[in-house]
Amino acid sequence: MCLGIPGQIIEITDEARMMAMAEVSGVKREVNVSCIATGPIGDVVGKWALIHVGFAMSEIDEDEAAKTLEALRGLGEAEETLEAMAAGDAALEGRA
């Protein structure tokens, strides 16, 4: 399964290679924007996109980005809870 993480394009880093800096949950990373640049490359600055393996795969609106980020945070919290429960079960089994 492929998962795109919402990120906002904040600057162009290499116009010839169609590379830009995206901010993904406070972390900046360079991504290729060739999939979302339909006009001048500078037009993608400020836009939100789903980022996957170094590519801005598709443009999304800010509301969709916020909803996706919230869902991903919820999944992370659920995973932490399941790991804590598994660790607790393992500790209980060790006492038997």
Legacy VTK file of the C-alpha trace (Angstrom):
# vtk DataFile Version 3.0
C-alpha trace
ASCII
DATASET POLYDATA
POINTS 96 float
0.000 0.000 0.000
1.278 3.452 -0.892
0.674 6.305 1.478
1.003 9.956 0.571
1.709 12.378 3.386
0.366 15.939 3.019
3.030 18.599 2.685
3.081 22.238 1.679
5.472 23.411 -1.027
7.401 26.321 0.493
10.116 27.169 -2.068
11.671 26.141 -5.357
15.175 24.730 -4.868
16.162 23.693 -8.404
13.952 24.861 -11.247
15.799 22.842 -13.923
15.303 19.572 -12.012
11.782 20.587 -10.864
12.770 20.288 -7.217
11.147 22.169 -4.357
11.236 22.242 -0.577
8.122 20.863 1.090
7.223 21.097 4.757
5.707 17.879 6.060
4.487 18.111 9.671
7.212 20.616 10.519
9.970 18.685 8.713
11.415 20.143 5.515
12.411 17.865 2.674
13.212 18.293 -0.980
10.686 16.807 -3.404
10.186 16.616 -7.132
7.140 18.625 -8.241
6.923 17.539 -11.885
3.636 15.690 -11.230
1.848 18.800 -9.945
3.501 21.632 -11.934
1.080 22.312 -14.770
2.358 25.815 -15.482
5.322 27.859 -14.297
7.079 25.951 -11.503
6.813 28.925 -9.155
3.033 28.503 -9.161
3.328 25.429 -6.899
4.754 27.446 -3.979
2.149 27.577 -1.207
0.192 24.616 -2.578
-0.485 21.400 -0.659
0.373 18.031 -2.158
0.467 14.376 -1.223
4.163 13.514 -0.878
5.368 9.961 -1.529
8.994 8.781 -1.854
10.312 12.221 -2.741
7.588 13.189 -5.200
4.656 15.559 -4.869
2.210 13.099 -6.433
-1.024 15.091 -6.496
-2.253 18.485 -5.402
-4.796 18.637 -2.567
-6.568 21.504 -0.858
-5.645 22.724 2.614
-8.788 21.258 4.216
-8.063 17.784 2.821
-4.449 18.098 4.000
-5.574 18.965 7.547
-8.035 16.052 7.658
-5.419 13.597 6.375
-2.807 14.798 8.880
-5.322 14.405 11.717
-6.156 10.866 10.592
-2.452 9.991 10.433
-1.930 11.368 13.955
-4.816 9.189 15.143
-3.252 6.123 13.541
0.043 6.885 15.277
-1.691 7.180 18.644
-3.553 3.910 18.029
-0.288 2.168 17.153
1.355 3.463 20.353
-1.601 2.211 22.405
-1.451 -1.240 20.777
2.312 -1.449 21.380
1.824 -0.494 25.044
-0.896 -3.114 25.404
1.333 -5.760 23.792
4.186 -4.828 26.127
1.829 -5.123 29.117
0.589 -8.534 27.956
4.181 -9.732 27.541
5.003 -8.576 31.067
1.955 -10.395 32.450
2.889 -13.591 30.621
6.358 -13.435 32.133
4.833 -13.527 35.651
2.853 -16.710 35.063
LINES 1 97
96 0 1 2 3 4 5 6 7 8 9 10 11 12 13 14 15 16 17 18 19 20 21 22 23 24 25 26 27 28 29 30 31 32 33 34 35 36 37 38 39 40 41 42 43 44 45 46 47 48 49 50 51 52 53 54 55 56 57 58 59 60 61 62 63 64 65 66 67 68 69 70 71 72 73 74 75 76 77 78 79 80 81 82 83 84 85 86 87 88 89 90 91 92 93 94 95
